[in-house]
Amino acid sequence: MEIVITHPEMGIYLGNCLGLGFWTLIDPVGQPAATTFPDADAARTHISSWDENNDPNAYDFIEVASGSILALKAAGLESLMGDMVADAVRYGGV
């Protein structure tokens, strides 16, 4: 199993680029999968490296089979997916 980072207001963590974090409930930017980590400790370390909102205790760590849309749904995370599916289809990621 792998771990995804979630937040009740921002959704599922998708990754970052140029210092900006991307989340499913804010702007999924067409990403067809979430960033995964091998365990919660690795996810906590990653959060601690952020310049802002870097308190690991403010996030949840959910076990998933993978970061794919299907695996996120299977893990019961559909309510946190926002426009992820529609955007991934629109941008050709699914």
C-alpha positions in Angstrom: 0.0 0.0 0.0 1.0 3.6 -0.6 0.0 6.8 1.2 -1.7 10.0 -0.1 -1.9 13.3 1.8 -5.4 14.7 2.3 -6.8 17.9 3.8 -10.5 18.5 4.5 -10.5 21.9 2.7 -7.9 21.3 0.0 -8.6 17.7 -0.9 -5.9 15.2 -2.1 -2.4 16.4 -2.6 -1.4 16.0 -6.3 2.2 17.4 -6.1 4.0 20.7 -6.6 5.7 22.6 -9.3 7.8 25.8 -9.0 6.9 26.0 -5.3 3.1 25.8 -5.8 1.2 22.9 -4.3 -1.7 21.4 -6.2 -4.8 19.9 -4.6 -7.9 18.3 -5.9 -10.4 20.8 -4.3 -8.4 23.8 -5.3 -7.0 23.2 -8.8 -6.4 19.6 -10.0 -4.7 21.0 -13.2 -5.7 17.9 -15.2 -3.7 15.5 -13.1 -4.8 11.9 -13.5 -3.1 10.7 -10.3 -2.1 11.8 -6.9 1.4 11.8 -5.5 2.0 8.9 -3.2 4.5 8.1 -0.5 5.8 4.8 0.7 4.7 5.5 4.3 3.2 8.2 6.5 6.7 9.2 7.8 7.8 10.0 4.2 4.7 12.1 3.7 5.2 13.9 7.0 8.8 14.7 6.0 7.6 16.0 2.6 5.1 18.3 4.3 7.7 19.6 6.7 9.8 20.8 3.7 7.0 23.2 2.6 7.4 26.9 3.1 3.8 27.3 4.1 1.2 25.1 5.8 4.0 22.7 6.8 2.5 21.2 10.0 2.1 17.5 9.3 -0.5 17.3 12.1 -2.9 19.4 10.0 -3.2 16.6 7.3 -4.4 13.0 7.1 -2.5 10.1 5.6 -4.6 7.6 3.8 -3.6 4.2 2.5 -4.3 3.5 -1.2 -3.3 0.9 -3.7 -1.9 3.7 -5.9 -2.5 7.3 -6.7 -4.8 6.6 -9.7 -8.3 7.9 -9.9 -9.7 4.4 -9.6 -7.6 3.6 -6.5 -8.6 6.9 -4.9 -12.3 6.1 -5.4 -11.7 2.6 -4.0 -10.2 4.1 -0.9 -13.4 6.2 -0.3 -11.8 9.5 -1.3 -14.3 10.5 -3.9 -15.7 13.4 -1.9 -12.2 14.9 -1.8 -11.6 14.5 -5.6 -13.4 17.7 -6.7 -12.9 18.3 -10.4 -10.0 15.9 -10.7 -11.8 13.3 -12.9 -13.5 15.9 -15.2 -10.2 17.8 -15.6 -8.2 14.7 -16.3 -10.6 13.7 -19.0 -10.7 17.2 -20.5 -6.9 17.4 -20.6 -6.5 13.8 -21.9 -5.0 12.3 -18.8 -7.7 9.6 -18.6 
